[in-house]
Amino acid sequence: MQIFEYGDPTSDPVLIQPVDDHDLSVIETEIAAIRERTADFRLIAVKVENWNRDLSPWNAPPVFGNEPFGDGASDFLNALLPLCADRRKTYYLGGYSLAGLFALWAAHETDAFRGVAAASPSMWFPGFLDHIQTHPIKAKRVYLSLGDREERTRSPVMATVGTRIREAYDLLRGRGTDCALEWNAGNHFRDPDLRTAKAFLWILNGGGNNDA
């Protein structure tokens, strides 16, 4: 597991983000955007070996291309948890696209993360909304976002992303979670670094200032 660290290594809070090569190519922009609006922090970027396998909570057929989704999320989460071993620190998990979905799923599996920063998460993932309806979330704050053109796609599965993220937002709010849903301009591929920075900033800076 490759790990890349940014910010102050002694800082609390600690941000954990699963990344691929594209995320790493723009992560300095993301770091700079976070630094503009918050105090010291530490960000641990964890390179994902196989995106569709390692971030998927269960098997699912391909929705683009020919690569199906695996069931490696449990193993990947278990590999991340040692990074959260210092209980004096406050940990936040976040990411973009399928990494955002993984972060939201992980927050239903463990209480290691105080907040979730899910930027343009893959909420269309088959069966995911049904899963979170029956599994209480353990994080205190959840940030969700989507591009305003993301649900305009020819894929009937991916076109459900807007409906699913609205339903997830309503579900989390209904359960008392401090939750935000923000709409960004553009499709799924626009400004992932800045969208991820916004997601982390919201949870870092107190969310909706709801301490429940």
N, C-alpha and C positions, 0 to 999 in steps of 0.2 A: 504494500500500500504506500503510494507516494504522497508525501505531505509537504505543503508549502505554507510557510507562516509569514504573516504580515502584522504590522503594528507592534505594540509593546508586549513582549513575552510575559511580563509580570502583571498585565492588566486584568482587571475584572470590569466589564464582562468579556466573555469569550464567544466569538461567532464561529460556527462550524458550517462549512459549505461544501457539498459534493460538487466536483467540477469535471469538465472535459477539456480538451485542448482549446476549443474556442473560448470557453470561460477564462482560461488562463491567459489567453492572448489579450483580453480586455480587462483583466482584473485590477490592473493599476488604476484605470479610470474609475472603477467601482470603489476602490479603497480611497481615492482622492475625494470622491463625492461624499463618502461617509465621514471622512475627516473634516470636511467643511462645516459639518453641522452637529458634531458630537465630541465628547471628551475622548480620552485614550481608550483604546480597545485592542483586542487581539483577535485576528482572524486566522483560522486554520482551514486551508483549502485542501480537500482530500480528493486525489485523482481517482476517478471511477474507471475501472478496467474495462467493463462491458456495460454500457449505459442501459440498454434494454433489459439486460438480465439483472444487474446488481441493484437497480432502483425500483424494480417491479415487485409488488407484494405477492403476486401470484401469476400463474401463466395466463397469457392472453394472445389471441391471434394478431398478426401484423395489421396495422391500419395504414401504413405507408411503406413502400418497398416490400421486401420479402422476409424481413427479420421479425420473428415473433418476440413477445415479451416473456421473460423468464420469471422465476420466483426467488430471486436472490436478495430481496430486501432484508429479510431477517438476518442473514449472514452478514450483510453489509452493516446493518445497525449494530450487531454484536461487535464488529470490528471498530466501529466509531466510539462505542461506550467507554473504552479505556481512556479516551481523550477527555472524558468528563469526570475523571477520578477524584479530582480535588474538589471536595464538597464545599470549600470556602468560596469557590467561584460560582458565577452565574452563567449558564450556558444557553445559547440560542442556536437553533438549527434552521438553515434556510437554503434556498437554491432556486434555480430557474427551470421551468418546463417540468420534465419528469423528476428532476431533483426537488422541485417544489412540492410535487405530489408525495414524494418519498418523505419529505420533512413533515408534511401533514399526517401521513400514515404513522410515522415514527412517534409522533406526539400522542397517538392513541395507544401506543405500546409501552411507553416508558415515561416516567416523570423526571427524567434527567434534564429536560429542556424547559426553561421558563417560558420561552416564546418561540413561535414559528413564523418565518418569513417566506411565504410561498408566492413567488413572483411568477405570474402566468403559468400556474401549475396545470398539469395534464388531467384536469378534472373529468375529461371524457373517458378516462380509463375504466374499462368494463367492470362493473360490480363495486366500484369504489364508494359511491355515495351510499349504497346499501350497507356497506361495511361500517362506515362511520356513524350511520344511524343506530347501530346496535353496539357500538363501542365508545364509551365516554372518553373525551379528550382529557389529557392530563396536563397540558400546557395552560398557562394563564392568559397568554395573548396570542392572537393569530392575525396575521396580515395576509390578505388575499388580493391579487390583482389580475387583470386581464386586459389585453389590447382590444379596442373597440371593433376591430375587424377580425378577430380570431374566430368567432363563430360563423363567419362567412366563408365557408370552405366546401369543396365538393364532396369531402368525405362525410357520409352520414353519421359515422361514429364521432369524429372530431367536431362536427357541427353542434353536438350537444354540450360543448364546453361551457357556453354562456349560461344555459339553463342549470347545469350541474353546479356551477360556482355560486349562482344566486341561491340555489337550494341549500348548499353547504353553509353559506353565510347566514341564512335564516336559521338553520339548525343550530349553529354554534351560538349565535346571539340568543336564541331561545333557551339555551342551556346556561346562559349567564357568562359565557366566555367574552372577554374583551376582544372584539373582532372588528376589522375594517375590510371593506371591499372597495378597491380603487380601480377606475377604468383609465387606461392609458391610450393615447392616440396610436393607431397603427396596427399592423398584424403581429404575429407571434415573434417575428425575427427583428423587430425594431427595438433598439436600445436595451438589450438584455442586461448590460452592466449597470445602467442607470436605474432600471426597474428593480434590480436586485438591491442596489444601494438604498433606494426608497423603502423597500420592504424591511431591511435591517434597521434603518433609521426609525421607522415607526415603532418597532418593538423596543429599540434601545431607549427612545425618548419618552417612554411611558405609555405608549399606545393611546388609547382613548382616555387615559387617566382614570381608569376603573381598576381599583385595587382588589376587587373581589376575585 
